Amino acid sequence: MPPQPRQNDARGAPALQDIETPALGHNSPPLSETATESRRRRTFAIIAHPDAGKTTLTEQLLLLGGAIQIAGAVRAKGERRRTRSDWMKIEQDRGISVATSVMTFEYAGQVFNLLDTPGHEDFSEDTYRTLSAVDAAVMVIDAAKGIEAQTRKLFEVCRLRDIPIVTFINKMDREAREPLELLDEIEKTLALDVTPATWPIGSGRQFGGVYDMAHSTLRLLGEGGERDEPVSGLDDPRIDTLLGAEPAETLRESAEIASVYPEFEMASFREGHLTPIYFGSALRGFGVKHLLDGLARFAPPPSARRADARVVEPEEEKLSGFVFKIQANTDLQHRDRVAFLRICSGKLRKGARLKQVRTGKSIPVNAPLFFFAKERQVAEEAWPGDVVGIANHGVLRIGDTLTDGEELNFRGVPSFAPEILRRVRLDDPMLAKKLRKALDQLADEGVVQVFRPLDGSQPVVGVVGQLQLDVLSSRMVAEYGVNITFEPTSWSTMRWVAPKEEGPTDRAALDRFLRTAPSQMAEDHDNEPVAFFSSDWGRKRSEDEWPMLRFLSLREQHGIEK
């Protein structure tokens, strides 16, 4: 029987209430299988500044979950299955995440789909696309550093999408700032209400565990791991016995001050206005169970999603979903290419054939995959909220919608104009065909954007930051055996170009514009026209001279929308 929620204790500490799904009335019709399975799903991402401990937390969550496949409950076997989510050589060498990993596990009767996003700001576009596929996020904050630049940027993306956020303040076993100072910074910097779910007992070398605000329980950190010690409230003299008089009084004083924060409200959390706060140490695996329990209680199941034709509800029987990620060569022996599909409605069965709305083609899904980082298992079935891998031979692209046959497209998977443009120089001209294939595949993944100049010169790659170029070079050698170098260009800005109207006059204007300077014009990976500019002044001048055209820094996949 789950612990009963409590009211504020004698010291006034706010209780974080257990929230359960309301029971159906006696006369309510039974839920469909799709609705039942959908409500079990929790699909979330982890966002953090580099070095905040995101990858370590991911591993601890997987260790707690223990399952790598839903049907059949294939269990992890100790350290032999403790798979890192960072599988690329460059990730392992540099200790950073530069690709999105997808991991599925079961916990407390629920199915969790964890999307581990790149932490480095140079891969913000990949992270943005990943956040389009989740229903909640865990924000990891370094207890010594607080809110950092990349954390703020990723939070703003979550806010744009109204994604509920659960916060984990990590590294409490190291030198840390005062908890109240951290909470105030979250409130002021992110304009986000906070409510402590747990409260730390000391920090650094004196970090002894946490006080569970909802269940009046001490969770203590010791050499043998963690243990729970139930108490009747903060006034319980047993706390003095367990902690010692001075740490006990410090806990009471700080928890009393924490009572100024609002109590947890599900509606405010689900709307993205309030975040529960958990404290712990991912490296020592402490506080992670509290976090996962909180996700199980509070994170929302799959919600309705807006498509161009209508709003799609997860309980619908017709299947729909969208591709938010392409990954090649996770298994170098098989040279695989996998498309990650977020299911939005209906049931996906092994062996199904789905309609690719962009092309009208029928796509076979003979062996959909669940993931445990680099490991994978065939999924007999999958439900709304699940993320499955589909073997892909260049047909599927990021942003594609798959359905049972309905004509609709999910939106919100964008491309951004890159900030760095470089020519690709091939060391061995005999490998030109291999280079083109490799660039096409990496563009499919979203690793870089590839532009092919209209004058037939060498391709141009566009990236957000320098690290993306390092990853491109590394993967070219490791996966394709192609050595490349990069040459600077005279361009600083790129824009997609489209007619303002679809009539013949504006179309003719676009054709004339593309012929004005073919060396500065190109096509992107989806054959959309782009223009390069050496300065922002040049871009503005073109906008003034060609009022019938649009020069865009953002486009939806498979078609310019804005």
C-alpha positions in Angstrom: 0.0 0.0 0.0 1.5 3.4 -1.0 2.4 5.9 1.7 -0.4 8.1 2.7 0.0 11.8 1.9 0.5 14.1 4.8 -0.4 17.7 5.6 2.2 20.3 6.6 4.0 19.0 9.7 4.4 21.0 12.9 7.3 23.0 11.5 5.2 24.0 8.4 7.3 22.2 5.8 5.3 21.9 2.6 4.2 18.4 1.7 4.6 17.2 -1.8 1.4 15.2 -2.2 1.2 11.8 -3.9 -1.0 12.2 -7.0 -2.8 9.2 -8.4 -5.0 8.9 -11.5 -8.7 9.2 -10.4 -10.5 5.9 -10.3 -13.2 5.3 -12.9 -16.8 5.4 -11.7 -18.9 2.2 -11.5 -20.8 3.2 -14.6 -17.7 4.4 -16.6 -17.0 2.3 -19.7 -13.7 0.3 -19.5 -10.7 1.9 -21.0 -9.6 0.6 -24.4 -6.3 -1.2 -24.6 -4.7 1.8 -26.4 -5.9 4.2 -23.6 -4.7 1.8 -20.9 -1.2 1.4 -22.4 -0.9 5.0 -23.3 -1.5 6.0 -19.6 1.3 3.8 -18.5 3.9 5.6 -20.6 6.2 8.3 -19.4 8.4 9.8 -22.1 11.0 12.3 -20.9 14.3 13.9 -21.8 17.2 14.9 -19.6 18.5 18.5 -20.1 21.6 19.9 -18.5 24.7 22.0 -19.0 27.8 20.0 -19.9 29.4 18.3 -16.9 26.3 18.6 -14.7 26.2 14.8 -14.5 23.5 14.1 -17.1 25.1 10.9 -18.5 25.8 9.6 -15.0 22.2 10.2 -13.9 21.0 8.4 -17.1 23.0 5.3 -16.2 21.6 5.3 -12.6 18.1 5.6 -13.9 18.7 2.6 -16.2 20.2 0.6 -13.4 17.1 1.2 -11.3 14.8 0.4 -14.2 16.7 -2.8 -15.1 14.6 -3.6 -18.1 15.7 -3.3 -21.7 12.6 -4.7 -23.3 9.0 -4.5 -22.4 7.6 -7.8 -23.7 9.6 -10.6 -22.1 11.1 -8.4 -19.4 14.7 -9.0 -20.4 16.7 -7.9 -17.3 20.1 -6.4 -16.9 22.7 -8.7 -15.5 25.0 -6.6 -13.3 27.8 -4.7 -14.7 27.8 -6.7 -18.0 24.6 -4.9 -19.1 25.5 -1.5 -17.6 25.5 0.1 -21.0 26.7 3.7 -21.4 24.4 5.9 -23.4 27.5 7.6 -25.0 28.5 5.0 -27.6 30.5 7.1 -30.2 34.3 7.0 -29.9 34.4 10.8 -29.8 31.9 10.8 -26.9 33.9 8.3 -24.9 37.2 10.1 -25.6 35.9 13.6 -24.6 33.4 12.5 -22.0 30.5 14.4 -23.6 27.2 13.4 -25.3 26.9 14.5 -28.9 24.0 12.3 -30.0 20.5 11.5 -28.8 20.2 8.0 -27.3 16.9 6.3 -26.6 16.3 3.9 -23.8 13.2 2.0 -22.7 12.7 0.4 -19.3 9.9 -0.5 -16.9 9.5 0.8 -13.3 6.7 0.7 -10.8 4.2 -0.6 -13.4 5.0 2.1 -15.9 7.0 2.2 -19.1 9.6 4.9 -19.3 11.1 6.1 -22.6 14.2 8.1 -21.7 15.7 10.3 -24.4 19.3 11.3 -23.4 20.1 14.5 -25.3 23.4 16.1 -26.3 24.6 18.3 -23.5 26.9 20.5 -25.6 25.4 23.7 -27.0 26.9 23.0 -30.4 24.2 20.3 -30.8 21.2 22.4 -29.7 19.3 21.7 -32.9 19.4 17.9 -32.2 18.2 18.6 -28.6 15.4 20.9 -29.9 14.2 18.1 -32.2 14.4 15.6 -29.3 12.3 17.8 -27.0 9.6 17.8 -29.7 9.2 14.1 -28.9 8.8 14.1 -25.1 6.1 14.8 -22.6 8.3 15.9 -19.7 11.9 16.7 -18.9 14.4 16.3 -16.0 16.6 19.4 -15.5 19.9 18.5 -13.9 21.7 21.3 -12.0 25.2 21.2 -10.6 24.8 22.1 -6.9 28.0 24.2 -7.0 27.3 26.0 -10.2 23.6 26.5 -10.3 21.9 27.7 -13.5 24.4 27.7 -16.4 24.1 29.1 -19.9 23.0 25.9 -21.7 20.6 25.0 -18.9 18.9 28.3 -19.5 18.7 27.8 -23.2 17.3 24.3 -23.0 14.8 25.5 -20.4 13.5 28.2 -22.7 12.9 25.5 -25.4 10.9 23.5 -22.8 8.9 26.6 -21.9 8.1 27.3 -25.6 6.6 23.8 -25.6 5.0 23.9 -22.1 7.0 20.8 -21.1 6.7 20.0 -17.4 10.0 19.9 -15.7 11.3 17.9 -12.7 14.5 19.3 -11.2 17.4 17.2 -9.8 20.1 19.2 -8.0 23.2 17.0 -8.4 26.6 16.6 -6.8 25.4 17.4 -3.2 28.3 15.2 -1.9 30.7 17.9 -3.2 31.1 21.5 -2.2 27.7 23.0 -2.9 25.9 26.3 -2.6 23.2 26.7 0.0 19.9 24.9 -1.1 17.8 28.0 -0.5 20.2 30.1 -2.7 19.8 27.5 -5.5 16.1 27.5 -5.3 15.9 31.3 -5.3 18.2 31.3 -8.4 15.9 28.9 -10.2 12.9 31.0 -9.4 14.5 34.3 -10.4 16.5 33.2 -13.4 13.9 30.9 -15.0 10.8 32.6 -13.6 9.7 29.1 -12.4 8.0 28.3 -9.2 9.7 25.6 -7.1 8.6 23.2 -4.4 11.1 21.0 -2.6 10.2 17.3 -2.8 13.2 16.4 -0.7 15.5 18.5 1.5 19.3 17.9 1.9 21.0 16.9 5.1 24.2 18.9 4.8 26.4 19.0 1.8 29.9 18.2 0.6 31.7 15.8 3.1 28.8 16.4 5.5 26.2 15.3 3.1 24.2 12.7 5.0 21.1 12.2 2.9 17.7 13.9 2.4 14.5 14.4 4.2 11.5 13.2 2.2 9.0 16.1 2.5 5.9 14.1 1.5 6.5 10.9 3.5 8.2 12.1 6.7 11.1 9.8 6.0 14.9 10.3 6.3 16.8 8.7 3.5 20.3 8.4 4.8 23.6 7.9 2.9 26.1 5.4 4.3 28.9 3.2 3.3 26.5 0.3 2.6 24.3 2.5 0.3 21.1 4.3 1.3 18.5 3.4 3.9 15.1 4.8 4.9 14.3 5.8 8.4 10.6 6.7 9.0 10.0 9.5 11.4 6.8 11.2 12.6 7.9 14.7 11.4 10.7 17.1 11.7 10.0 17.4 15.5 10.6 13.7 16.0 13.5 13.3 18.5 14.5 10.2 16.6 16.1 12.6 14.1 18.5 13.8 16.7 19.5 10.2 17.5 20.0 9.4 13.8 21.8 12.6 12.7 23.2 14.1 15.9 21.9 17.2 17.6 23.6 19.8 15.4 22.8 18.4 12.0 19.3 17.7 13.2 18.7 21.3 14.2 20.3 22.6 11.0 17.9 20.4 9.0 14.9 21.7 11.0 15.8 25.3 10.6 16.4 25.1 6.8 13.3 23.0 6.2 11.3 25.5 8.2 12.5 28.4 6.0 11.7 26.2 2.9 8.0 26.3 4.0 7.8 29.7 2.2 7.7 27.8 -1.1 4.3 26.9 -2.6 2.9 23.4 -2.2 2.9 21.1 -5.2 0.0 21.7 -7.6 -0.4 19.2 -10.4 -2.1 21.7 -12.8 0.7 24.2 -12.4 3.4 21.5 -12.9 1.7 20.1 -16.0 1.5 23.6 -17.5 5.2 24.1 -17.0 4.9 26.8 -14.3 6.2 24.8 -11.2 8.9 22.3 -10.7 9.5 19.8 -7.8 13.1 19.8 -6.6 15.1 16.6 -5.7 18.6 16.6 -4.2 21.2 13.9 -4.6 24.4 12.6 -6.1 24.1 10.7 -9.3 27.7 9.5 -9.1 26.8 7.7 -5.8 23.4 6.7 -7.0 21.8 8.6 -4.2 18.5 10.4 -4.6 17.9 8.9 -8.0 15.1 6.6 -6.7 13.3 9.6 -5.2 13.6 11.3 -8.6 12.3 8.2 -10.5 9.4 7.8 -8.0 8.6 11.5 -8.6 8.5 11.0 -12.4 6.2 8.0 -12.0 3.8 10.0 -9.8 3.8 13.4 -11.6 5.1 13.2 -15.2 2.2 13.2 -17.6 1.3 10.4 -20.0 1.2 11.1 -23.7 -1.0 14.1 -24.6 -2.9 15.3 -27.6 -0.6 16.5 -30.5 -1.4 19.1 -33.1 -1.1 18.2 -36.8 -1.8 20.3 -39.8 -5.2 18.7 -40.4 -6.4 18.2 -36.8 -5.5 17.4 -33.2 -4.5 13.8 -32.6 -5.5 12.1 -29.3 -3.3 9.3 -28.0 -6.4 7.1 -27.3 -7.3 6.9 -30.9 -7.1 3.5 -32.5 -5.6 4.7 -35.8 -1.8 4.8 -35.6 0.3 7.9 -36.2 3.7 9.1 -35.3 6.7 11.2 -36.5 10.4 10.7 -37.0 12.5 13.1 -34.9 15.9 11.4 -35.2 17.9 9.4 -37.7 21.0 7.5 -36.5 23.5 5.6 -38.7 26.1 3.1 -37.7 25.3 2.5 -34.1 26.3 -1.1 -35.1 29.3 -0.8 -37.4 29.3 -4.5 -38.2 25.9 -4.1 -39.9 26.2 -0.4 -41.2 22.7 0.2 -39.9 20.5 3.2 -40.2 17.7 3.6 -37.8 14.8 6.2 -37.7 13.4 7.0 -34.3 9.6 7.2 -34.4 7.6 8.8 -31.6 4.2 7.1 -31.6 1.4 9.6 -31.0 -1.7 7.4 -31.3 -2.8 3.8 -31.9 -0.9 0.6 -31.6 2.1 -0.3 -33.7 2.4 -4.0 -34.4 5.5 -5.9 -35.7 5.1 -6.4 -39.4 2.8 -3.4 -40.0 2.9 -1.3 -43.2 2.6 2.4 -42.6 2.0 5.4 -45.0 4.9 7.9 -45.3 2.7 11.0 -45.8 5.5 13.1 -47.4 5.9 10.7 -50.3 2.8 8.5 -50.2 4.9 5.4 -50.0 4.1 2.3 -48.0 6.8 1.7 -45.4 7.2 -1.9 -43.9 7.9 -2.0 -40.2 9.0 -5.7 -39.9 11.1 -5.4 -36.8 10.5 -2.3 -34.7 13.1 -1.9 -32.0 13.2 -0.9 -28.4 16.6 0.4 -27.2 18.8 0.2 -24.2 21.4 2.7 -25.4 23.4 0.7 -28.0 21.6 -2.6 -27.2 18.3 -3.3 -28.9 15.4 -5.8 -28.8 12.6 -6.4 -31.3 9.3 -4.9 -30.1 6.2 -7.1 -30.8 4.0 -4.0 -30.2 4.3 -0.4 -29.1 1.9 2.3 -27.9 1.5 6.0 -27.7 4.4 7.6 -26.0 6.8 4.8 -27.0 9.9 5.6 -29.2 10.8 2.8 -31.5 13.5 2.3 -34.1 12.7 1.5 -37.7 15.3 0.1 -40.1 15.8 2.8 -42.7 17.6 2.7 -46.0 17.5 6.4 -46.9 13.7 6.5 -47.3 12.7 8.1 -44.0 13.9 11.6 -43.0 13.6 13.8 -39.9 10.1 15.2 -39.7 8.4 12.5 -41.6 4.9 11.5 -40.4 3.8 7.9 -40.6 0.1 6.9 -40.3 -2.3 4.0 -41.0 -3.3 5.9 -44.1 -4.5 9.3 -43.0 -3.2 12.4 -44.6 -1.8 14.5 -41.8 1.6 15.9 -40.8 2.9 16.7 -37.4 4.7 20.0 -37.1 7.4 21.3 -34.8 10.6 19.6 -36.1 12.5 22.5 -37.5 15.9 23.3 -39.1 17.8 26.5 -38.2 20.1 28.5 -40.3 23.7 27.4 -39.4 26.2 29.8 -37.9 29.4 28.3 -39.4 29.7 27.5 -43.1 32.7 25.5 -44.5 33.7 24.0 -47.8 34.5 20.3 -47.6 37.9 19.3 -49.1 38.5 15.7 -50.0 42.0 14.4 -49.5 41.6 11.6 -52.0 39.5 12.6 -55.1 38.8 8.9 -55.9 36.5 8.8 -52.8 34.2 11.5 -54.2 31.2 9.1 -54.5 31.8 7.7 -51.0 32.0 11.3 -49.7 28.6 12.2 -51.2 27.0 9.1 -49.7 28.5 9.8 -46.3 27.4 13.4 -46.3 23.9 12.4 -47.4 23.6 10.0 -44.5 25.0 12.4 -41.9 22.6 15.1 -43.2 19.7 12.6 -42.8 20.8 12.3 -39.2 21.0 16.1 -38.6 24.6 15.9 -37.7 25.3 18.7 -40.1 23.4 20.5 -42.9 24.7 19.9 -46.4 24.4 22.5 -49.2 25.3 21.8 -52.8 26.2 25.0 -54.7 24.4 25.6 -58.0 27.7 26.2 -59.8 28.8 22.6 -59.1 31.6 23.4 -56.7 32.5 21.5 -53.6 29.7 20.9 -51.1 29.3 23.3 -48.1 28.5 22.1 -44.6 26.7 24.2 -42.1 26.9 23.8 -38.3 26.0 25.6 -35.1 29.5 25.2 -33.5 33.0 23.9 -34.1 32.5 20.7 -32.2 30.0 19.6 -34.9 32.9 19.8 -37.4 35.1 17.7 -35.1 32.4 15.1 -34.9 31.9 15.1 -38.7 35.6 14.5 -39.3 35.8 11.8 -36.6 32.8 9.9 -38.0 33.9 10.2 -41.6 37.1 8.4 -40.7 35.7 5.9 -38.2 32.6 4.9 -40.1 33.3 5.6 -43.8 37.1 5.6 -44.1 37.1 9.1 -45.7 39.6 11.8 -44.6 38.3 15.4 -45.1 39.4 18.8 -44.2 37.5 22.1 -44.0 38.2 25.3 -45.8 36.7 28.7 -44.8 34.2 30.4 -47.0 33.6 34.1 -47.4 30.0 33.7 -46.2 28.8 34.4 -42.7 25.0 33.9 -43.2 22.7 31.5 -44.9 18.9 31.8 -45.6 16.3 29.7 -47.2 14.7 31.5 -50.1 11.0 31.0 -51.0 8.4 33.0 -52.9 6.0 35.0 -50.8 3.1 33.8 -52.9 2.7 30.6 -54.9 1.7 32.4 -58.1 3.8 32.4 -61.3 5.0 35.9 -60.7 6.8 35.2 -57.4 8.0 31.8 -58.7 9.6 33.6 -61.7 11.2 36.1 -59.3 12.8 33.2 -57.3 14.2 31.7 -60.6 15.7 35.0 -61.5 17.2 35.5 -58.1 18.9 32.1 -58.1 20.5 32.9 -61.5 21.9 36.3 -60.3 25.0 34.6 -58.6 25.0 30.8 -58.9 28.2 30.6 -56.8 26.3 32.0 -53.9 23.2 29.9 -54.3 22.7 26.2 -53.3 20.2 23.5 -52.6 19.9 21.9 -49.1 19.4 18.2 -48.4 15.7 18.4 -49.3 16.4 20.4 -52.5 15.1 23.6 -51.1 16.9 26.7 -52.4 19.3 28.7 -50.2 21.4 31.8 -50.5 24.7 32.6 -48.9 25.7 36.1 -47.8 29.0 37.5 -46.7 27.4 40.0 -44.3 24.2 40.8 -42.6 24.1 44.0 -44.7 24.1 41.9 -47.9 21.2 39.9 -46.7 19.2 43.0 -45.8 20.0 44.4 -49.2 18.7 41.3 -51.0 15.5 41.5 -48.9 15.0 45.1 -50.0 15.7 44.4 -53.7 13.5 41.2 -53.8 10.3 42.1 -51.9 8.5 39.2 -53.5 10.8 36.7 -51.8 11.1 35.4 -48.2 14.6 35.0 -46.7 14.1 32.6 -43.8 16.3 31.5 -40.8 13.9 28.7 -39.9 12.1 26.1 -41.8 10.0 23.0 -41.0 11.4 19.7 -42.3 10.2 18.9 -45.9 8.9 22.3 -46.7 9.4 25.9 -45.8 6.6 27.0 -43.4 7.6 30.4 -42.1 
